[in-house]
Amino acid sequence: MKCPKCGSEHAYQDGSLWICPECAHEWNPETAGDAGADDSAVKDANGNVLADGDTVTVIKDLKVKGSSLVVKGGTKVKNIKLTDGANGHNIACKIDGIGAMDLKSEFVKKA
């Protein structure tokens, strides 16, 4: 069985639950249809649900991979788009002075 959160094939069963060792997600396949909608929601660092077009604020300095640029904490990012990006980067956006990039929702808060 594959993990519904990250797609890992290394999930294992522990009692009535399945556990993913890669992302630590636990789920019950019998109730996965009921809880699937809640688990698929993208949430910010404070647990607020994000949606396409929201404005978010970066909560800490983030290095831009492959360059010497840094996205400073407190930077506002407007008009985000939610994606199923690789490596947990589930927000696509444009940042003034840097350009298009992907962010992880755990490093932003809803503005």
Stockholm file with secondary structure:
# STOCKHOLM 1.0

chainA/1-111         MKCPKCGSEHAYQDGSLWICPECAHEWNPETAGDAGADDSAVKDANGNVLADGDTVTVIKDLKVKGSSLVVKGGTKVKNIKLTDGANGHNIACKIDGIGAMDLKSEFVKKA
#=GR chainA/1-111 SS CCCTTTCCSCCEEETTEEECTTTCCEECTTTHHHHHHHHTSCBCTTSCBCCTTCCEEECSCEECTTSSCEECTTCEECSCEECCCGGGCCEEEEETTTEEEEECGGGEEEC
#=GC SS_cons         CCCTTTCCSCCEEETTEEECTTTCCEECTTTHHHHHHHHTSCBCTTSCBCCTTCCEEECSCEECTTSSCEECTTCEECSCEECCCGGGCCEEEEETTTEEEEECGGGEEEC
//
